[in-house]
Amino acid sequence: MEALRQLSLEGNKQALRKLNVILAAPDIDEDVFASQVDVIGPLDPP
C-alpha cells in the first residue's frame, strides 16, 4: 500500500495503471488505509 502511495505522490500514474494489485488480508489500520487510498486516488478498473 505504501508503494502505491509513493508512486502516486511522485506523479507516476503510468506505473500505477500497469499494476494489478490484490490486497488479501492486509495488515493495515483501517484509518491509515483510507487516508492512503485518498492520496492514491481513483484507478482504472481491471
C-alpha positions in Angstrom: 0.0 0.0 0.0 2.8 2.4 0.9 4.5 1.7 -2.5 1.3 2.6 -4.3 1.0 5.8 -2.3 4.6 6.7 -3.1 4.1 6.2 -6.8 1.1 8.4 -6.6 2.9 11.2 -4.7 5.7 11.0 -7.3 3.2 11.5 -10.1 3.9 8.1 -11.6 0.4 7.4 -12.7 1.6 5.4 -15.7 3.2 2.8 -13.4 0.0 2.6 -11.3 -2.0 1.9 -14.4 0.2 -1.1 -15.2 -0.1 -2.8 -11.8 -2.5 -5.5 -10.8 -2.8 -5.4 -7.1 -4.7 -7.6 -4.7 -4.8 -6.8 -1.0 -5.5 -10.1 0.6 -5.9 -9.8 4.3 -3.7 -6.7 4.6 -2.2 -6.0 8.0 -3.1 -2.2 8.0 -5.2 0.0 10.1 -8.5 1.0 8.5 -7.9 4.7 9.0 -4.4 4.5 7.6 -5.7 2.6 4.6 -8.5 5.2 4.0 -6.0 8.1 4.1 -3.6 6.3 1.7 -6.5 5.5 -0.7 -7.3 9.2 -0.7 -3.8 10.1 -1.7 -3.7 7.4 -4.5 -7.0 8.5 -6.0 -9.1 6.5 -8.4 -7.6 3.8 -10.5 -8.7 2.3 -13.8 -10.9 -0.8 -13.3 -9.3 -4.0 -14.4 
